[in-house]
Amino acid sequence: MFLTGILLAASNVCGEIMDLGTVGRVYPIAEKDCLNEIREKAKKLDWEKIRDESIEMAKNYKPENLVKLPKATQDKTFLVDMSYTLGNDIPDKDGKIIYHKGYRFNPLEYIDYSNRPAAF
């Protein structure tokens, strides 16, 4: 966009854009058009087979570092405490302390849950 503006401004200053001719030897482009080559290869692919293989790969995916966990012997429920305690003072730009070392807060207390759908 910026370059277009410069070119338009330059064309207005110069009056018109003109062909400055060819200097040196020129050769026809030997490479195929990249976009056309991609389209040709995409037409030859069996997209249903690729989709089915991808779905199977996703269903059977197992990470290399997968650790087998033992079966739970009992149901257990516990609450998570997301509270954080500051390890040092936090000053503002003028050096005035706005949060003192040891200040404890729970970020979940600052979240508005009124417009959230139920999790389950």
Secondary structure, 3 states (H helix, E strand, C coil): CHHHHHHHHHHHHHCCCCCCCCCCCCCCCCCCCHHHHHHHHHHHCCHHHHHHHHHHHHHCCCCCCCCCCCCCCCCCCCCCCCCEECCCCEECCCCCEEECCCCEECHHHHCCCCCCCCCC
